[in-house]
Amino acid sequence: MGIFSFLTQEIAIDLGTANTIIIHNDKIVVDEPSIVAIDTKTGKLFAIGHKARQMHGKTHENIKTIRPLRDGVIADFNAAELMIRGMIKMLNKKQPLITPALKMVVCIPSGSTEVEMRAVRDSAEHAGAREVYMIYEPMAAAIGIGIDVEAPDGNMVVDIGGGTTEIAVISLGGIVVNRSIRIAGDEFTDDIQEYMRHQHNIKIGERTAEEIKINVGSALSELDNPPADYIVRGPHQMTALPVEIPVSYQEIAHCLDKSLSKVETAIINTLEQTPPELYADIYKNGIYLAGGGALLRGLDKRIAEKTNLPVHIADDPLHAVARGTGVALKNVDKFPFLLR
């Protein structure tokens, strides 16, 4: 630590489609939904994170809620910049006399194009970052899970986030084979909304679909410890009168089946492209699941049955990527796989 180290603030950001997590000094200091509420008259930030999420779907014409990221990449540049700035302000609750220069490590989907990476870099620089490094999400997830990524050993990581599912085989500090598909938590939420509309003739919003997914979301139609049915309230599509419908985990397993099959297909395609020596390592080590999607009941069992490989869920799947990004921040000079 140099004499002027207080002039530089080092932060790691997991800029996710659903949640943004900021790590500072090895601690999670910000963990908020990736959503902002903007005053449409002035264009200024009205609310951010949890407060903005509570407003989602309930705003009037002067307030607009925006999710700046779609499918893991920045869809609204201005909103993303406001969100990053606002979340960094949460970190510095006491305004310092001198604003420290920021050194950031941001994680990005492994399928990001040059343009998408440039958008992340520009947003970070506009929010005050002096140095910006980037790390691919599956690599960050592997580090966060506790895998020795620099060992000559093959490990497969499946990170199911909000916008993308990242599948990668990692060895010797690099990604050997990877797939990034835009089927993840958001797609599951859309499936639930569609199912409720068709099957029960009830209109539900994004937040309610998310609650259904959390409470009765399942990848299998038979579970050892099934959750209780979740009660959904909303307007009937034909009559517009209020209805109350119990939803079971079997129904959700049925409605998510198509999307989950696409995730399984992507995992099998990645395994097909894996060199034989690394495949042998994966057979021994198994597949590691991270990201919010890993919390879907029975998903590990379903993937294990499909691939005939052992499947392990990370200890804290929601924060695995963020923790890995935090480790990368401390070892910026040692890790050659960081993108500058």
N, C-alpha and C positions, 0 to 999 in steps of 0.2 A: 504493500500500500504506500503510495507516494504521498508527499506533503500536501499535494493538491487533490488528493483522491476524493475529498468531499465535493469537489466541483463536477465530478462525474457520477452519475447514478446509473447503475447497471440493472436492467430489468429483462426478464424473459416473458414473452407473450405467446399464449396459445390463442390465436385469433380464430375462433371457431364459428361455424355457421349458427350454432345454437347458443353457445356460451363462450365468453372471453375470460381467460384466467391470466392474471399477472403475478409473477413470482419475483420477489425482491429479498435479498439476503436469505435465500433458501426457504422462504415462507410464502405461502399463498396469501397475498395481501388483497387481491381483488378477484372475485368469482361472481360474475354477473351475466345475465342473458345478453346476447349480442343484439340489442335493439335500442333504438333511440326514438324519442318523441320530439318533433320539431314544430315550432310555432310558424305556421305557413305565412303569416303577415310579415314577420321580421326575418325569418330564416334562421333564427337562433335556436340553440338547444333548449328544450323545455324540460326533458327528463331523460334519464339513461338507466339501463340495466333493469333491475327489479321494478322500479317505479314505472318505467316506460312499458314494461311487460303487462303490468296491471291495467294499463290504459289500452292495450292492444285490442282492437275490435270494439272499443267503447268510446271512440273520440268523436268530437264535433268538427265542423269544417275548418276551424282555426288551428287545430292540432292534427298532425299526421304522424303515425308511427311507422318507422322504417326499419327493416332488417337489412343492414348494409351488405351482408354476405349472403350469397346464394351458391349452393353447390361447392362450398369450400373456398370460393374466390370472391373478391370484392365486386359487388354489382352496382353499388352507389358510392362513388369516390368521396363526395362531399360528406355524406352521412358517416362513412367509415372514419374519415379524418376527425370529425366531431366526436365520434365515439371513443377513438383512441385517446384524444386529448382529454376528454371528460374522465376517462378511467385513470389516466395518469394523474389527473388532479385529485382523484380519490386517494391516491397513494400519498400525495403531498398535502395532507390536510392543513398542516401549518405552512403558510407561505414563507419559504426561505428568502433571505435578503437577496441572495444571488441564485438565480434559477440554474440548477445543475445541467450540464450537457448530458444527454442520454445515450447510453450504449445499449442497443437492443438486440436480442436474438428472437426472431419471429418464426413460428413453424408454418409451413405451407404444404398443400397436397402434393404428392409425388408426381401427379399428372399435370402440374401447372405449366402453362406456356410462358414464354418470355414476357409477353404483354401482361399476363396476370401477376408475374413476379415483380415486374416494374411497378404495377399498381400498388402492391404491398409496400415496396421500398419507398415510393413517393408518399404514400399515406403516412408511413412512419417518420419520414424526414420532415413532412409538413407539420407533424405533431411534435416536432422538436428533437428528433434523434440525430445525433452527430455521426454515430457509427451504426450501421444496420447489417446484421448477419441473418442468414436464413437457414433453416434446417427442414428436411423433409419429414412430414408427420410420422410415417412408419419408423424412421430412424429414431425420432424423439420418443415414440412409444416404446421401442425396444430398450432404450436407455432407461426410461422411466420404470419399466417392468423390472429392470435389474439384470438384463442380459449383457454379457460381455461382448459388445458389438465388434470389437477389434480382434477377437479370437478367430482362428481359421476353422470356424464351426458354423454350420448352416442353421439359421433360425427363421421360422415363418411368423410374421406378425400380421394380424388382421385388425385394423383400427376402424370401427364402425362409428362414425361421427354423426353430425347433424346433416351435412350436405353430401359428403362422399364416404365411400368405404375404400380404405387403402389396404391393399394386400401386397406384402413385400417379403422377399427372401433376402436376409442380410447375412453377410460374411465379410470378415477382414475390413470392417469399417466402411463398407459400401453396400449399395443395393444391387443385388445380382439380377433379380427378376422382380418386376412390380406391375401391378394393375391398379388403376384408380377408376372406380365406377361411381356414377352419380345416383346411386341408390343407397339411401341410408335413413337416418331418423326422420327427416322431412318427408321422404317418400312414404314411410310407414304411416306417418300422421295423415297424409293425403289419402292413403288407402282406407284408413279408418273413417274419414269423413265421407268418402265415396260409398263405403259399405253401409254406413248408417242411413245415408240418403236412399240407397236402393232397397236395402233389406227392411228398414224400419220406418221409412218415409219421414224421417226426422232430420231437420237441418241443424248441424252443429258447427261451431267455429273451430279455429285452429287450436285455441287454448283448451277447449273441452276434449278435442281429439287427443291432445298431448296428455291430458289427465287420464283418459281411458287407457292410453298406451302404458303409462306409468303404473296404474292400478291393476289392470288385468291383461297387460301385454304378454303374449306368450308365443313361442316358436313351435310348441308341440301341443297337440290336442289332448294329451294325457300327461298330467303332472303328478308328482308324488305329493307335493304340498300345494294344492290349488288355491288361488286367491278367491275371496268372496266376490259375488257379482257386483258390478259397479252401476249405480243408478244414474241414468242420463236424463236430463230435463231439457226440453226445447219445443219449438213449434212444429206441429204436424204440417207436412208439405201441402197437403190438399186443403185442409180446413183452417190452417193457421191457429188452431186451438192448442193449448199446452198439453204435452204428453210426458209421461214418465216411463222410461223403459230400462229394465235391468239388462246389463250386457255381461256375458260370461267370457271367460278366458278362451273357451273352445271356439267361440265366434271370431275372436280376434286372431287366433292361430290360423283359422280358415282364411280370413281376409288378408293376412300378411303372407300367406303361403307363396304367392306368385313372386313377390319382391324378394323374399328370402331364398327362393330357388335360384334367382339371378345372382345373388351373393354367393351361393354354393357353387354355381357354374363358374364364376370368376375365380374362386379359390382353386377349383379343379384345373382350370386353364393355366393358372399360375404354376401349379404343381407339375403340369405336363411340360412346361418350359424350363423347369428347374434341372440343372445338371445332376447326373446320377449320384455323385459323391455327396452333394448337398442334400439331395432327397433322402439319402441314408441317414444323415444327421437329423433331418426333420422327423423321420420315422422314429428316431430315438428320443428326440427332445419334445416333439409334439408341436401343436399350433397354439400361439398365444393370442388371446382376444383382449382388445382394449377399446376405449371409447364408450360413450353412453349406450350404444346399441348392444354392447356385451352384457348389459343388465337385463336384457329381454329373457324372460324365464324359459329355460330349456334350450336356449340357442347352442350352448356348448355341446349338449347331448345330440342335438340334431346334426351339427357339423361333424361330430365324431362318427355318427352312424353313416353319414354320406361319404366321408373320406377314409374311414378305417384308421384314423390317426388319433392319438390322445390330444384333447383340447383343454387348455388351461385358461382360466379367466384371471386377468391381472388383479392384484390385491385391491387397488383403488382405480378401477378402469376409467372413471370420469376424469381423473387428474393425472393419469400415466403420461400423457403427451406433454402436459405442462411441466411435470417434474423432470422429464427427460430434457426439455428445453432449458430448464434451470441448471441442470448438470452441464449441458453444452455451453451455457453462458460462462460458467466458472472455468471451463477448459477450452476457451476460444482458440488459443494458440496450439493446443494439442490435437484437436479434432480436425483432420484434413477435410472431412465431408461437409463442413459448414460452408455455405455459399456466401461469398462476400458481395 
